[in-house]
């Protein structure tokens, strides 16, 4: 499998598959393909994992693409303007991502929903308390809204992030939700009541544009809101 990421802040992904090679993708992300690419919409990981996906607000099914007879090309694109990031994991290695980040992956990569154990995280996580656990071996791709920001955290180093901007982090990074301190900050800061706290060691992936803030900006211009 070879890939190319095309564009700047409105990127799309081109995958070159060898004969009989497969890619799995979130439904609705398909852009184009060569004539010998077959698409099958089915459950990945079995019935119960698909049920968990549905309960979390994701699609029950995923799309599988396979190159038949010879090599072929398939393209994918995110739903919002932004950046695509590729990551390769070894056997048993995993990363945690917010539930809408996943774009596509090799067939060897497993994807499952995971839930925040802390009650505060469950209630006040901004993007929700449901996260994705992406496990290797293999290469996967995520879509980041706006520009991508990578931060390398040292052991014990803390990074406080807007709840809509934390996208993905290494399994070694601790994730928690912290309440904003100070009455003026809470009522007049305009940033909400809570922040994500990421504690190293490990890498954290952030996005410059929050989907929640984007939706709030667009909402006044929707039909019926004028």
SVG drawing of the C-alpha trace seen along z (x, -y; Angstrom):
<svg xmlns="http://www.w3.org/2000/svg" viewBox="-37 -38 47 49">
<polyline fill="none" stroke="black" stroke-width="0.4" points="0.0,0.0 1.3,-3.4 -0.3,-6.7 -0.2,-10.4 -1.8,-13.3 -2.8,-16.1 -3.6,-19.7 -2.9,-22.1 -5.9,-22.8 -8.5,-21.0 -6.6,-17.8 -7.6,-14.5 -5.9,-11.1 -4.9,-8.8 -4.2,-5.2 -2.5,-2.8 -3.4,0.8 -1.7,3.9 -3.8,6.7 -6.1,8.2 -5.0,5.6 -7.7,4.1 -8.5,0.7 -11.3,0.0 -12.9,-3.5 -15.5,-5.3 -18.7,-5.4 -19.2,-8.7 -15.5,-9.4 -15.1,-7.8 -14.0,-10.2 -13.1,-8.2 -11.5,-4.9 -10.2,-3.1 -12.5,-0.7 -11.2,2.5 -11.7,1.4 -14.6,3.2 -16.4,1.6 -18.3,3.7 -20.2,2.2 -20.2,4.5 -19.5,4.8 -15.8,4.7 -14.9,6.6 -18.1,8.4 -21.7,7.7 -21.0,6.4 -18.3,3.9 -20.7,2.6 -23.4,2.2 -21.0,0.2 -20.2,-2.0 -23.9,-2.6 -24.6,-3.5 -21.7,-6.0 -23.3,-7.8 -21.1,-6.3 -22.3,-4.2 -23.1,-0.5 -21.2,0.4 -17.8,-0.4 -16.7,-0.4 -14.1,2.1 -12.2,1.5 -10.3,4.2 -8.2,4.2 -9.3,7.0 -7.2,8.5 -4.5,5.9 -3.3,2.9 -5.7,-0.1 -6.3,-3.5 -8.9,-4.8 -9.3,-8.3 -10.8,-9.5 -11.7,-13.0 -12.7,-14.3 -16.1,-15.9 -14.7,-19.3 -11.7,-21.4 -8.6,-20.2 -5.5,-18.1 -4.9,-14.3 -2.4,-12.5 -0.9,-9.0 0.4,-6.9 1.9,-3.4 1.6,-1.1 3.4,2.1 1.7,5.2 -0.4,4.4 0.5,0.7 -2.5,-1.7 -3.5,-5.3 -6.6,-7.0 -8.5,-9.4 -11.8,-11.4 -14.6,-9.4 -14.9,-11.4 -11.1,-11.5 -10.8,-8.1 -10.7,-8.3 -9.4,-4.9 -6.8,-2.2 -5.2,1.0 -7.3,4.2 -4.9,5.3 -5.7,2.2 -8.5,2.7 -10.9,0.0 -13.1,0.0 -14.9,-2.4 -13.6,-3.1 -15.3,-5.0 -13.8,-7.4 -13.7,-5.9 -13.9,-9.1 -17.3,-10.6 -16.2,-14.1 -14.8,-13.2 -18.0,-11.4 -20.2,-14.4 -18.0,-17.4 -15.7,-16.2 -17.0,-18.6 -16.5,-16.1 -18.2,-13.5 -16.9,-10.8 -16.7,-8.2 -13.3,-7.8 -11.7,-5.5 -8.9,-3.0 -6.9,-2.3 -4.7,0.7 -1.9,2.0 -0.2,3.5 -0.6,1.3 -1.1,-2.2 -4.2,-4.3 -5.3,-7.9 -7.1,-10.5 -8.8,-13.8 -8.0,-16.9 -10.2,-20.0 -8.1,-23.0 -4.3,-22.8 -2.6,-20.0 -0.5,-20.6 1.8,-18.0 3.2,-18.3 5.8,-16.0 5.2,-15.8 7.9,-14.8 7.2,-12.6 4.9,-14.5 4.5,-17.5 1.0,-18.8 -0.8,-20.4 -4.2,-22.0 -6.3,-22.0 -9.8,-23.3 -12.2,-20.3 -12.8,-20.5 -9.2,-20.7 -7.7,-17.4 -7.8,-14.9 -5.4,-12.0 -2.6,-11.0 -0.3,-8.1 -1.3,-5.3 1.2,-6.6 -0.5,-10.0 -3.0,-10.4 -6.3,-12.1 -8.5,-13.9 -11.0,-16.8 -10.3,-19.8 -12.7,-22.6 -11.7,-26.1 -10.7,-28.1 -11.8,-31.6 -15.3,-33.1 -14.4,-35.6 -12.8,-32.9 -16.0,-30.8 -18.5,-33.5 -16.6,-35.8 -13.7,-33.8 -15.8,-32.4 -14.0,-29.1 -16.5,-26.9 -16.3,-25.4 -13.8,-22.7 -10.5,-21.9 -8.8,-18.7 -5.6,-18.0 -3.0,-15.7 -0.1,-14.5 3.1,-13.0 5.1,-11.2 4.0,-10.9 2.8,-12.7 -0.5,-14.7 -2.2,-15.7 -4.4,-18.8 -6.5,-20.6 -6.7,-24.4 -10.4,-24.4 -13.0,-23.0 -16.0,-21.3 -18.3,-22.5 -17.1,-26.2 -17.5,-25.8 -21.0,-24.5 -21.9,-27.5 -20.5,-29.9 -22.5,-28.5 -25.8,-28.0 -27.0,-31.6 -26.8,-31.5 -28.8,-28.3 -32.3,-28.4 -34.8,-29.5 -32.3,-31.2 -32.3,-34.5"/>
</svg>
